[in-house]
Amino acid sequence: MPAGQGIRCWGFISDDGDYVHCMREEYAKGISQGPDGAYAHKRAGRCKCGVEHQPGPIPAPSPRRNDAPKVNIFDYQTALYEYESWDGRVWEKGRFEPPGQRKVFLWREKGITYWPKGNSSGARMDQMRLYGRGSLVLTDEDTPVFVGEGEKTQQALLARGLPAVSLAGGAAMRDIGRCLEDLQGHWVALFRDNDKEGDGFIRNIAERLEGIASRISFVYWETAPPKGDAADFFEAGGTTEQLLGMLRDDLPPFEPEVSPPDEAGPTKPATNLPAAFWESRVSLSRIRQAAHARHRSADAVLGVCLARLAAMIEPARIDTGVGSRACLNFFSALVGAPGVGKSDAHSIACELYPAPAQSEEWFADNQPLGTGEGLAEAFMGTVTVDDPSPRGNSKKTVQVRKQVRHNAFFFVDEGEKITKMLDRVGATIGEALRSAWKGVTLGQRNGSVDRTRHVINYALGLAVGFQPTTVRPLLEDVTSGTPQRFVFFSATDPSIPKEPVSWPPYVAWWSQYLEDKNWTVAESVLEEIRATDYMVATSEIVLESFDAHAMLTKVKLAGLLAVLEQRKNINEEDWVLADVIWCTSQAVRDEMISKAEEEKGAKERAYEDRAVRREMLLLDAREERSSQQEERAMQNAMNAIVRHVSRGNCEGGCKRRCLQRAIASRDRLIISADQAIEEAVNEGLLVRHGEVYECP
């Protein structure tokens, strides 16, 4: 139907396709309002609203993601490179390119017939010498040695008779060790991969080559395609003569290719959930409408809503057939600059999904986060029980501490509080958070009954607001596994409309969810979970450190999306939408990591600049002090020489040797005695007659 004429409705189609749930009350007539706030019209035929509807096509279901067949990456080895470390050991680096997946590099010491798991090979990039350094014998005064980002570039150059080397870790290397020492005294030409990482890599190498290479040049391929390297240059028909003709002493800044507005758009992953995500369900559209009604990020409000729902439901355990049963305890991180409304997102979520009536006894809402002991304390309380060992026949009661709640929601408006606690020696908050996310027992046994806490079978949600600068310590805690447990939501939202947006209608969520049902998961989803877990468990794939809990996080997201729909079964659409949230979270997280690395690099460069300036000032001061000392020593020496000659105590006249002895030893340490004698003659303080010196 056409827009802008007041006849379009907002709603969704039922799972069986027989009914259309519409939010427009004026068209309902004889239809009663459902628990979701919508009116269910028959999709075809005579309807209670008095209209005979003509059905249109049902939209096709969203395609599933990550449904690639299981592959063994070891069947797709495309190259083997040999390296030597500085201790003389020989290593092999394997390149694997399974279809539909990112390329993977694995290391092993030469002689080993299998590929060790992950980083267990013992290979260290900073200990490797340059790949292809044997080609350095081909260099001469007129031929540079080329340095590229990877072995593919090195081999393409060497195949054309050009000496070339590459580094063990490519552009990802942070610590390159001593490998550039192999280029001592050589003319070096740097070939940039045409992307931001390649540009940063080449410029970093150029800085480190100062004082090592006899000359540094750059290959400027002006028409290079995105990510274009030496192999692409030769495949495009380039020649060795053309390559040598592109050498220059400087390199223009990298300028990424920008797509026109009507084409593909930016290649950078989106840090906000797409419009199709919000439009896929009434429950999601309602959250976005509420956020935009207050001019706040829909993503951030969703993050808090999911954490609140995780905290208010009964403690859930979902059997996925992999590992232990998954709980729905959930952590969300709202990331944005100061003033974008992270605290407002929390308030909006609380208004959308308030605590149930009379829930104070079993639900601790909006709790602050302190120590690990405090996390467990939110579930504890004091109860009155009969005295188990009364004296005599009288019955007495006593006060005891025990777990009295099974639900708690925590909100921290400024995440710097958490990161500072994580840095404290002996702090327990990090360990407690990691345990709470998995739903394992919280608390500790103590000699004092008042300090003993034992919390089991609980539901917990946590929402934390972070600034880009304060989230960095959390991201740096990757080795302990804390940041992997957060889903990241952007607190900025470019899709907020300028026009006013009304607040969405009320939906009675809580009453529907209390039905006593067990959790179920669609078989197709279970198959994907099991297939992915098998590849991880057998080292067929190696996950990035930040993605170590990706599958469990997606189960939590899918489960909470089902809770939004007042269901206890995870279907394929829940799984697809969970994957959309997870991919967006990765983009937000990676952007924060990139900004943190840029900030760290800027600080390191500023520190190095300050150190250089300080060293130059010290050098200037030392030179000035040395110059002053030389002047004083020279004047003292000439005065001593003149005094000695004027006394006339030397038989046969004063010769050079006795003048040298006349100069104090402290002055001779600074200036040459002969230099002082010559200076005295030049200034007319002494006259030389053959070997004898006299006063004029």
C-alpha positions in Angstrom: 0.0 0.0 0.0 1.2 3.6 -0.6 2.8 5.4 2.3 1.7 8.8 3.7 -2.1 8.2 3.2 -2.9 6.8 6.6 -3.9 3.4 5.4 -0.7 1.4 6.0 -0.4 -0.6 9.3 2.4 -1.8 11.4 2.6 -5.4 12.4 3.7 -8.9 11.6 2.6 -12.2 10.1 2.0 -15.2 12.4 4.3 -18.2 12.2 1.6 -20.3 10.4 0.9 -17.5 7.9 -2.9 -17.5 8.6 -3.1 -14.2 10.6 -1.7 -10.7 10.3 -1.1 -9.0 13.6 -1.9 -5.3 13.1 -1.3 -2.4 15.6 -4.0 -0.1 14.2 -7.0 -0.1 16.6 -9.3 1.8 14.2 -9.3 -1.2 11.8 -9.9 -3.8 14.5 -13.7 -3.3 15.0 -14.8 -6.8 16.3 -11.3 -8.1 17.0 -10.0 -8.1 20.6 -6.5 -6.8 21.4 -4.0 -9.6 21.9 -1.4 -9.8 24.7 1.2 -8.3 22.4 -0.9 -5.2 21.8 -1.8 -6.2 18.3 -5.1 -7.2 16.6 -5.1 -10.6 14.7 -6.8 -10.3 11.3 -7.4 -13.3 9.1 -5.0 -13.1 6.2 -7.5 -14.5 3.7 -11.3 -14.4 3.5 -14.0 -12.9 5.8 -12.4 -11.4 8.9 -14.0 -10.2 12.2 -13.1 -6.7 11.3 -15.9 -6.8 8.6 -13.5 -6.9 5.6 -12.8 -9.8 3.3 -9.0 -9.7 2.9 -7.1 -10.6 -0.2 -3.7 -12.2 0.8 -0.4 -11.0 -0.6 2.8 -13.0 -0.7 4.5 -13.9 2.6 8.0 -12.6 2.8 10.7 -15.2 2.4 12.4 -16.3 5.6 15.7 -14.7 6.4 18.6 -16.8 5.1 20.7 -18.6 7.7 24.2 -17.5 8.3 27.3 -19.6 9.0 25.8 -22.7 7.3 29.0 -23.6 5.4 29.7 -27.3 5.4 32.4 -28.6 7.7 35.8 -28.6 6.2 39.2 -29.8 7.3 41.6 -26.9 6.8 44.6 -29.2 6.5 43.2 -30.4 3.2 43.6 -26.9 1.8 47.3 -26.1 2.4 48.4 -23.8 -0.5 52.0 -22.9 0.5 54.9 -23.9 2.8 57.5 -21.3 3.8 60.8 -22.0 5.6 62.2 -19.6 8.2 65.3 -19.5 10.4 65.3 -18.1 13.9 68.2 -16.3 15.4 69.1 -19.3 17.5 69.7 -21.3 14.4 66.5 -23.4 14.5 64.5 -23.9 11.2 60.8 -23.4 11.1 58.0 -24.1 8.6 55.0 -21.7 8.1 52.0 -23.3 6.4 49.4 -21.3 4.6 45.8 -22.8 4.5 42.9 -21.4 2.5 39.7 -23.4 3.1 36.8 -22.3 0.8 34.5 -19.8 2.3 36.8 -19.1 5.2 39.7 -16.8 6.0 43.2 -17.9 5.3 45.0 -19.4 8.3 48.8 -19.6 9.0 50.2 -22.3 11.3 53.8 -22.8 12.5 55.9 -25.9 13.3 59.6 -26.6 13.8 61.1 -28.4 10.8 61.1 -32.2 11.2 57.7 -32.2 13.0 55.1 -34.0 10.7 51.9 -32.5 12.2 50.7 -28.9 12.8 50.5 -28.0 16.5 47.3 -26.5 17.8 47.0 -22.7 18.0 50.1 -21.1 19.3 51.6 -24.2 20.9 54.3 -24.6 18.3 56.7 -22.4 20.3 57.4 -20.2 17.2 58.0 -16.5 18.1 57.7 -13.9 15.3 60.1 -11.6 17.0 62.8 -14.3 16.8 62.5 -15.0 13.1 65.0 -13.7 10.5 63.8 -12.3 7.2 62.1 -14.7 4.7 64.1 -14.9 1.5 67.3 -13.3 2.9 69.3 -15.6 0.7 68.4 -13.3 -2.2 70.4 -10.5 -0.7 73.4 -11.8 -2.7 71.7 -10.5 -5.8 71.9 -6.9 -4.7 74.4 -4.3 -6.0 74.8 -0.6 -6.0 72.1 -0.2 -8.7 69.6 -2.8 -7.4 67.7 -2.5 -4.2 66.3 -5.3 -2.0 62.5 -5.1 -1.9 60.6 -5.6 1.3 56.9 -6.6 1.1 54.2 -7.4 3.6 54.1 -11.2 3.0 55.7 -14.2 1.4 53.4 -13.9 -1.7 54.8 -10.5 -2.5 58.4 -11.7 -1.9 58.0 -14.7 -4.2 56.4 -12.6 -7.0 59.4 -10.2 -6.9 62.0 -12.9 -6.7 60.4 -14.7 -9.7 61.3 -11.6 -11.7 65.0 -11.7 -10.6 64.6 -9.0 -8.0 66.0 -9.6 -4.5 63.2 -9.5 -2.0 62.4 -10.4 1.6 59.4 -10.3 3.9 58.7 -10.5 7.7 57.4 -13.5 9.5 54.2 -11.9 10.7 53.4 -9.4 8.0 51.5 -6.2 8.8 50.1 -7.8 12.0 53.6 -7.8 13.7 54.0 -5.4 16.6 57.4 -6.6 17.8 59.7 -7.3 14.7 62.7 -8.1 16.8 66.1 -8.0 15.1 65.1 -9.1 11.7 66.0 -5.9 9.9 69.7 -6.3 10.9 70.0 -8.6 7.8 69.5 -5.4 5.7 72.5 -3.6 7.2 74.1 -1.4 4.5 71.6 -2.3 1.7 69.5 -0.1 -0.5 66.0 -1.0 0.6 62.8 -0.5 -1.5 59.5 -0.8 0.4 56.4 -2.2 -1.5 53.2 -1.1 0.2 50.0 -3.3 0.2 47.3 -0.8 -0.9 45.3 -0.7 2.4 45.5 1.1 5.7 47.3 -1.7 7.5 49.9 -2.0 4.6 50.6 1.7 4.7 51.2 1.7 8.5 53.4 -1.4 8.2 55.6 0.1 5.5 56.0 3.4 7.3 56.9 1.6 10.5 59.6 -0.4 8.7 60.9 2.7 7.1 61.4 4.3 10.5 63.2 1.3 11.9 65.5 1.1 8.9 67.0 4.5 9.7 70.6 3.9 10.5 70.5 0.4 9.1 69.8 0.8 5.3 72.2 2.8 3.2 69.2 4.2 1.3 65.4 3.9 1.6 63.0 4.1 -1.3 59.3 3.4 -1.8 57.4 1.8 -4.7 54.5 4.2 -5.6 51.9 2.2 -7.6 49.5 5.0 -8.2 46.8 2.9 -9.9 46.9 0.0 -7.4 43.6 -1.7 -6.7 42.4 -2.0 -3.0 44.8 -4.3 -1.2 47.0 -4.5 -4.3 50.5 -5.9 -3.8 53.5 -6.9 -6.0 51.8 -10.1 -7.1 48.8 -8.1 -8.3 51.2 -5.7 -10.1 52.8 -8.4 -12.2 49.4 -10.1 -12.8 48.1 -6.8 -14.2 50.9 -6.9 -16.8 53.5 -4.8 -14.9 57.2 -5.3 -15.8 60.4 -5.1 -13.8 61.4 -1.9 -15.7 58.1 -0.3 -14.8 58.5 -1.3 -11.2 62.0 0.2 -10.9 60.7 3.3 -12.6 58.1 3.8 -9.8 60.8 4.1 -7.0 60.7 7.4 -5.2 62.2 8.8 -1.9 58.8 9.5 -0.3 55.4 8.0 -0.3 52.1 9.9 -0.4 49.6 9.2 2.4 47.3 6.3 1.9 43.8 7.4 0.7 41.2 4.6 0.8 38.9 4.2 -2.2 35.5 5.7 -1.4 32.5 4.2 -3.2 29.9 6.6 -4.7 26.7 6.9 -2.7 24.7 4.9 -5.2 27.1 1.9 -5.2 28.2 -0.6 -2.6 28.9 1.9 0.2 31.6 1.6 2.9 33.4 -1.7 3.4 33.8 -1.1 7.1 31.4 -3.4 9.1 28.4 -1.4 10.4 28.5 -0.6 14.1 24.7 -0.2 14.3 22.0 -2.9 13.8 20.4 -2.6 10.3 16.9 -1.4 9.7 15.8 -4.9 8.5 16.7 -6.2 12.0 14.3 -3.8 13.7 11.6 -4.3 11.2 11.6 -8.1 11.5 9.6 -8.2 14.7 7.1 -6.1 16.6 9.0 -6.5 19.9 12.1 -5.1 18.3 10.3 -2.3 16.5 8.8 -1.3 19.8 12.2 -1.0 21.5 13.5 1.1 18.6 10.4 3.3 18.7 10.8 3.9 22.5 14.5 4.8 22.0 13.8 7.2 19.1 11.0 8.8 21.1 13.6 10.0 23.5 16.3 10.6 20.9 18.5 7.8 22.1 20.3 4.9 20.5 18.0 1.9 19.8 21.1 -0.4 20.0 21.9 0.8 23.5 18.3 0.4 24.7 18.2 -3.1 23.3 21.4 -4.0 25.1 19.9 -2.9 28.5 16.5 -4.6 27.7 18.2 -8.0 27.0 20.2 -7.7 30.3 17.0 -6.8 32.2 15.1 -9.8 30.8 18.0 -12.1 31.5 17.8 -10.9 35.2 14.0 -11.2 35.6 13.3 -14.6 34.1 13.5 -17.8 36.2 17.0 -19.3 36.1 17.2 -21.0 32.7 19.4 -23.8 31.5 19.3 -24.7 27.8 20.6 -28.0 26.5 22.4 -27.5 23.2 24.1 -30.9 23.2 27.5 -29.2 23.6 29.2 -28.9 27.0 27.2 -28.0 30.0 23.7 -26.5 29.8 23.7 -22.8 28.8 22.3 -20.2 31.2 21.0 -16.9 29.9 22.9 -14.6 32.2 23.9 -11.7 30.0 26.4 -8.8 30.0 26.0 -5.8 27.7 28.5 -2.9 27.2 27.1 0.4 25.9 29.9 2.2 24.2 29.8 5.9 23.3 31.3 9.3 24.0 30.2 11.3 27.1 26.8 12.8 26.8 25.3 10.5 24.2 22.8 9.0 26.7 24.1 5.7 28.0 22.3 6.3 31.3 19.1 7.4 29.4 19.2 4.1 27.5 19.0 2.3 30.9 16.1 4.4 32.0 14.2 3.8 28.8 14.7 0.0 29.1 13.5 0.1 32.7 10.3 1.9 31.5 9.8 -0.6 28.7 10.4 -3.7 31.0 9.8 -2.6 34.6 10.3 -5.0 37.5 7.1 -7.1 38.1 4.8 -6.0 40.9 5.8 -7.2 44.4 9.1 -8.6 43.2 11.3 -6.9 45.8 11.6 -10.1 47.8 13.0 -12.2 44.9 14.4 -9.6 42.5 17.3 -7.2 43.3 16.8 -4.5 40.7 19.3 -1.8 39.6 22.0 -2.9 41.9 25.4 -1.1 41.9 28.5 -3.2 41.2 31.3 -3.4 43.7 33.5 -6.3 44.7 33.1 -9.9 43.8 31.7 -10.5 47.3 29.2 -7.7 46.7 28.0 -9.4 43.5 27.1 -12.5 45.6 25.7 -10.4 48.4 22.9 -9.1 46.2 21.3 -12.6 46.4 21.8 -12.9 50.2 19.5 -11.9 53.1 18.5 -12.7 56.6 15.6 -15.0 57.5 14.0 -16.2 60.7 14.0 -19.9 61.3 13.3 -22.2 64.2 16.3 -22.7 66.5 17.7 -26.2 65.6 19.0 -26.7 69.1 16.7 -25.1 71.6 17.3 -25.3 75.3 14.6 -27.1 77.3 11.1 -27.4 75.8 10.7 -23.8 74.7 10.7 -23.0 71.0 12.9 -20.2 69.8 13.7 -18.6 66.5 17.1 -17.4 65.2 18.3 -15.2 62.4 20.4 -16.8 59.7 21.9 -15.6 56.5 21.2 -17.5 53.3 20.3 -17.0 49.6 16.9 -15.3 49.5 16.8 -14.1 45.9 17.5 -15.8 42.6 17.3 -12.7 40.3 19.4 -9.6 40.1 20.0 -6.8 37.6 23.2 -4.6 37.9 23.8 -1.3 36.1 27.0 0.7 36.0 26.7 4.0 34.3 30.5 4.5 34.1 32.6 1.4 33.2 35.8 3.0 34.5 34.7 1.8 37.9 34.9 -1.8 36.8 38.2 -1.5 34.9 39.9 0.1 37.9 38.6 -2.7 40.1 40.0 -5.3 37.6 43.4 -3.7 38.0 43.5 -3.9 41.8 45.8 -6.6 43.2 43.7 -9.3 44.9 40.4 -8.0 43.5 37.7 -10.7 43.1 35.3 -8.8 40.8 36.8 -10.2 37.5 36.6 -13.8 38.7 33.1 -13.3 40.0 31.9 -11.7 36.7 33.3 -14.6 34.7 31.6 -17.1 37.0 28.3 -15.3 36.9 28.2 -15.2 33.1 28.5 -19.0 33.1 26.0 -19.4 36.0 28.3 -21.3 38.3 28.3 -21.0 42.1 29.0 -17.5 43.5 30.4 -16.6 46.9 33.0 -18.0 49.3 33.2 -20.1 52.4 34.5 -18.1 55.4 35.3 -18.7 59.0 32.6 -16.2 60.0 29.0 -17.2 59.3 28.2 -13.5 58.5 30.8 -13.5 55.7 29.9 -16.9 54.1 28.0 -16.6 50.8 26.8 -19.5 48.7 24.7 -18.6 45.7 23.3 -21.1 43.2 20.5 -21.3 40.6 20.3 -17.6 39.8 19.5 -15.3 36.9 21.7 -12.2 36.4 21.9 -9.3 34.0 24.6 -6.6 33.8 24.6 -3.4 31.7 27.7 -1.2 31.7 28.3 2.2 30.1 31.8 2.8 28.6 33.5 5.6 26.9 35.9 4.7 24.1 38.9 5.6 26.3 37.6 3.7 29.4 36.8 0.5 27.6 40.4 -0.1 26.6 41.4 -1.7 30.0 38.5 -4.1 29.7 39.6 -5.1 26.1 43.2 -5.6 27.3 42.0 -8.2 29.9 41.4 -10.7 27.0 43.8 -13.3 28.5 41.6 -13.8 31.5 38.4 -13.9 29.4 36.5 -11.0 30.7 35.8 -8.9 27.5 34.7 -12.1 25.6 31.7 -12.3 27.9 30.3 -8.8 26.9 28.1 -8.0 23.9 29.0 -4.5 22.7 26.3 -2.0 21.6 26.9 1.4 20.1 25.4 4.3 22.2 25.2 6.5 19.0 22.5 6.0 16.4 22.6 7.8 13.1 19.1 6.6 12.3 17.4 8.7 15.0 14.8 10.8 13.1 14.6 14.5 13.5 10.8 14.4 13.7 9.1 13.6 17.0 8.3 9.9 17.6 5.5 8.7 19.8 6.0 6.3 22.7 5.0 2.7 21.8 1.9 1.1 23.3 2.2 -0.9 26.5 2.8 -4.6 26.3 2.1 -7.0 29.2 5.3 -9.0 28.9 5.7 -10.6 32.3 2.4 -12.5 32.7 2.8 -14.4 29.4 6.3 -15.6 30.2 5.4 -17.3 33.5 4.0 -20.4 31.7 5.7 -23.6 32.9 7.5 -24.9 29.8 10.9 -26.3 29.2 13.4 -24.7 26.8 13.7 -26.2 23.4 16.0 -25.5 20.4 15.3 -26.0 16.7 17.2 -29.0 15.4 18.8 -27.0 12.6 20.3 -24.6 15.1 21.5 -27.5 17.2 23.2 -29.0 14.2 25.1 -25.8 13.5 26.2 -25.5 17.2 27.4 -29.1 17.2 29.3 -28.8 13.9 31.0 -25.6 14.9 31.9 -26.9 18.3 33.4 -30.1 16.7 35.7 -28.0 14.4 36.9 -26.0 17.4 37.4 -29.0 19.7 39.4 -30.9 17.0 41.4 -27.8 16.0 40.0 -27.7 12.5 39.4 -24.0 13.1 41.1 -21.7 15.6 38.9 -18.9 16.9 40.3 -15.4 17.6 40.8 -14.8 21.3 37.9 -12.3 21.4 35.6 -14.8 19.7 36.3 -17.7 22.1 32.7 -17.6 23.5 31.0 -16.6 20.3 28.7 -19.7 20.0 27.6 -19.6 23.7 27.0 -15.8 23.4 24.8 -16.4 20.3 22.8 -19.0 22.3 22.2 -16.5 25.0 21.2 -13.8 22.5 18.8 -16.2 20.6 17.3 -17.3 23.9 16.6 -13.7 25.1 15.2 -12.8 21.7 12.8 -15.7 22.2 12.0 -14.3 25.7 11.1 -11.0 24.0 8.6 -12.9 22.0 7.3 -14.6 25.2 8.6 -18.0 24.1 10.8 -20.7 25.5 12.0 -22.2 22.3 14.8 -21.0 20.0 13.9 -21.1 16.3 15.9 -20.4 13.2 14.9 -16.8 13.0 16.0 -16.2 16.6 19.4 -17.7 15.6 19.7 -15.5 12.5 18.8 -12.3 14.5 21.3 -13.3 17.2 24.0 -13.6 14.6 23.2 -10.1 13.4 23.6 -8.8 16.9 26.8 -10.7 17.4 28.3 -9.4 14.1 27.4 -5.9 15.0 28.9 -6.3 18.4 32.2 -7.5 16.8 32.2 -4.4 14.6 31.7 -2.1 17.7 34.4 -4.0 19.6 36.9 -4.0 16.8 36.4 -0.3 16.3 37.2 0.3 19.9 40.3 -2.0 19.7 41.4 0.0 16.6 40.9 3.3 18.4 42.7 2.0 21.5 45.7 0.9 19.3 45.7 4.3 17.5 45.6 6.1 20.9 48.3 3.8 22.3 50.4 4.4 19.2 49.9 8.2 19.4 51.0 8.1 23.1 54.0 6.0 22.3 55.0 8.3 19.4 54.5 11.4 21.7 56.6 9.7 24.4 59.3 8.9 21.8 59.2 12.5 20.6 59.5 13.8 24.1 62.4 11.5 24.7 64.2 12.6 21.6 63.7 16.3 22.4 64.9 15.7 26.0 68.0 13.8 24.6 68.7 16.6 22.2 68.4 19.2 24.9 70.8 17.2 27.1 73.2 16.8 24.2 73.1 20.5 23.5 73.7 21.2 27.2 76.6 18.7 27.2 78.1 20.3 24.1 77.8 23.8 25.5 79.3 22.7 28.8 82.1 20.9 27.0 82.8 24.0 24.9 82.9 26.2 28.0 85.2 23.7 29.7 87.6 23.7 26.7 87.7 27.5 26.7 88.6 27.6 30.4 91.1 24.8 30.0 92.8 26.5 27.0 93.0 29.8 28.9 94.4 28.1 32.0 97.0 26.3 29.9 98.2 29.4 28.0 98.4 31.4 31.3 100.5 28.5 32.8 102.8 28.5 29.8 103.4 32.3 29.8 104.1 32.2 33.6 106.6 29.4 33.2 108.5 31.2 30.3 108.5 34.6 32.1 110.2 33.1 35.1 113.2 32.1 33.0 114.2 29.1 35.2 114.9 26.7 32.3 118.6 26.4 31.4 119.1 26.9 27.7 115.6 28.3 27.3 112.1 26.8 27.5 111.4 24.1 25.0 108.1 22.4 24.0 108.6 19.5 26.5 108.9 21.8 29.6 106.0 23.9 28.4 103.9 20.7 28.2 104.8 19.9 31.8 103.8 23.4 32.9 100.2 22.8 32.0 98.0 21.3 34.8 97.0 17.7 34.3 93.3 18.5 34.7 93.6 20.8 31.7 95.6 18.3 29.6 92.7 15.9 30.0 90.5 18.3 28.1 92.7 20.0 25.6 96.0 19.1 23.8 99.2 20.7 25.3 100.6 21.3 21.8 97.3 23.0 20.8 97.7 25.4 23.8 101.3 26.2 22.9 100.3 26.9 19.2 97.4 29.0 20.4 99.7 31.1 22.7 102.1 31.7 19.7 99.2 32.6 17.4 97.9 35.2 19.9 101.4 36.7 20.4 101.9 35.6 24.0 105.0 33.6 23.0 107.7 33.8 20.3 109.4 30.7 18.9 113.1 30.7 18.0 113.9 27.3 16.7 113.1 24.9 19.5 113.1 27.6 22.2 110.0 29.7 23.3 110.4 33.2 24.8 108.1 36.0 25.9 108.0 38.9 23.4 
